Amino acid sequence: MNKPMCEQDILNYFDDAIKNGHIYALYQPKINHATGRMIGAEALMRWTQPGFGVQFPSDFIPLLEKNDLIYRADLHLFESVCKFLRECIDNGIKPVPISVNMSRYDIYRRDYADQIEKLRIKYDIPVKYIHVEVTETSAIGGMELISNVLNKLHNFGYIVEMDDFGSGYSSLNVLKDLEVDIIKLDMRFLSGDIGGRGGTIISAIVQMAKWLGTPVIAEGVETVEQADFMKSIGCKYVQGYLYSKPLPPEEFCNKLSMREHEPLKPAMALIRHMDAGKFWDPDSMETLIFNNFVGGAAIFTYQEGRIEILRVNKKYVNEIGMNMMEQDVLSCDPMKTFAKDKYRKRYEETLHRAIESGSEESCYTWRKVCSKTCGEETICIRSYIRMIGKTDTQYLFYAMVQNITSEKQQSLQFKEDERRFKNAFEQINVYAWEYIIATKQMRPCFRCMRDLNLPPLVENYPDSAIEVGIFPPDYADLYREWIRKLDCGEVDTIEGIIPLTVGRVPFHVRYTLERDENGAPLKAYGSAALVVDPQSEPS
C-alpha cells in the first residue's frame, strides 16, 4: 500500500533514501515514430520508501526544492545514470543518449555543471551518452545566469535539451535567447482537437525550430493520432506512454536490445472494451472519445451485403473531403461508392474477417465520392474495422478511416518510375540490393532475382548467398569480413573486384553504409557492376 509522506517524513528519510537507493531512476524511451528505433531516453526520479511505498514526484520534489535538497537528489540521480551507462558499456550493450534533468535550483548553484562533469569523468562515460535537460521556467532565475550555465555545459560537450517548451510565460523569448540543441514540446497543447488552435501553434513552433536547425521531441505522446500528427508536421521524435512507460534498468536494457519498437496503444484499442450502446449517449465517455480522440470514425450496420452508416464524427467527414456535409455521408449507400467490384468484395471480406476474428482488421479501397459543390472524385480510403455488437442477422461495426489518396498516387507514380528505371537498367550490367543489418536480410533488385534466381527477401545474409554459390568459396571469408565491418560500423564504404557465380565473372562490388540518429549501422546499399577488363582483385 502506498502512503504519502509528510514534509517531516521526507526530511527524516531523505539521507536514508539516498544511501540505500530508495531514490532511483526510471528510463522512458524516446522513439523515432517514422522508423520505430529508439533514439534516446529520459531518466526520471522516483522514490519508494519502505513502510510508505511509492511516492509521487509531484509530492516530494517540491518539498525537496523548498528544503534545498533537490541539488543532492539530482546529483544522486546523475550518478545513478552514470553507473547504469557504465554497466551497459562494460557488458557490451550499446546505450542510447540519456537525458538528465537540471532544475533551476541546480542552476542557482554555480558549481552544479562542474559536479556532474566530475561524475561523468569518474565513471568514464562518453559525453555523447548524456544529455542535460533544463526547463523553460529556469529562465525565471535570470537569463544571464542560465546562459552562463549552458555555455559551460556546451564547453564540456553536453547536448542541452529545453524541457516543457511551451509551458512557460515567454517561450519565444527563451527560444531566441538561449542556445539549446533540442526542444521538447509540451503536448498539453494537443489536449483537445488536433486540428484546433493548439495544433496550429505546435505546427508553427516546429516550423520555427526547423529554421533554427533545432530538432524537436514531442513529450507526453499517448495516442497514435498525436504521434501521426506530429510526424505530419515534421516532428518524428516522440516520448510518452504510446511507446513505453518509464522503465526500471532491467526492462530498459531489454528495450535497448530491440531494433524496432511498436506503439503500445493503437488507436483502435480505445474502443475494444466500450459499451456499444453508449455511443448514442451524448454525455458518455464513448461519445467523448468517438468525437475527439480517435480520428475519422464511423459506426455502421452490416446485413446480407447491405451497409447502413449510423453515425460519423467530424473528422470522418473531413477525411472523405469533397466539401461534403455529415448528412451527405449518412444518406449515401456505401456499397455503391466503390470504384470497382473488386474493392467492394475486398471490403466485405474484411468485414467477415472482423466478424470471425473479433479483432481489428484493415484494408484499403478506392471509392467514387460525389458532392454537390465539387462533383465526382475518386479517392483511396484505408479502413480499420472492428465488430462491436451483433444480433442473429445483423452486425454492428466501428471503423476508423484515413484518406490515403496522395500516398497511393505517389506509390503508383513510383511503380511507373520503377518500370521505366527497369527498362533503362536492362541496358547496363549493374546489380543492386539493400542489406538490413538488424535482421541480416537482403532485398535484391529485379535483375538479381531474375538472373540469380533469388527470392524477394534473402534471409541469413551473406551465408545463404555464399551457400548457393553466388560468391566463390575462396572469396567467402573476405566477403564475410566486409559484412562484419558494415555490421559493426567500422567503415562507411567498402569496395573491390570480386568474381561472382560459378563462372567467376568479375564484378566491381561496392557498399555504402546508412546510419541512424545515434550513428549505429542501419542499412547498407550494395551494387555490382560488370568489369569488362579487370585490373586487380581484392587482397
PEWO-V953004 format. One record per run of one state. SS is the DSSP state (helix for helix, strand for strand, loop for the rest). FROM is the first residue (numbers start at 1). LEN is the number of residues. Records with the same first field share a line. If there is no record, write none. Layout:
BEGIN
SS: FROM-LEN + FROM-LEN
END
This chain:
BEGIN
loop: 1-6 + 21-2 + 33-4 + 50-3 + 56-1 + 67-3 + 91-7 + 103-1 + 109-3 + 123-4 + 142-1 + 157-2 + 166-5 + 178-4 + 191-6 + 213-2 + 220-4 + 233-4 + 240-7 + 248-1 + 257-10 + 272-4 + 281-4 + 293-3 + 304-2 + 313-1 + 321-5 + 332-2 + 337-1 + 339-2 + 358-3 + 372-3 + 391-4 + 404-1 + 426-4 + 437-4 + 445-1 + 453-5 + 459-4 + 468-3 + 472-1 + 489-4 + 501-4 + 516-5 + 531-9
helix: 7-14 + 57-10 + 70-21 + 104-5 + 112-11 + 127-3 + 136-6 + 143-14 + 171-7 + 187-4 + 197-16 + 224-9 + 249-8 + 267-5 + 276-5 + 285-8 + 314-7 + 326-6 + 334-3 + 341-17 + 405-21 + 446-7 + 463-5 + 473-16
strand: 23-10 + 37-13 + 53-3 + 98-5 + 130-6 + 159-7 + 182-5 + 215-5 + 237-3 + 247-1 + 296-8 + 306-7 + 338-1 + 361-11 + 375-16 + 395-9 + 430-7 + 441-4 + 458-1 + 471-1 + 493-8 + 505-11 + 521-10
END
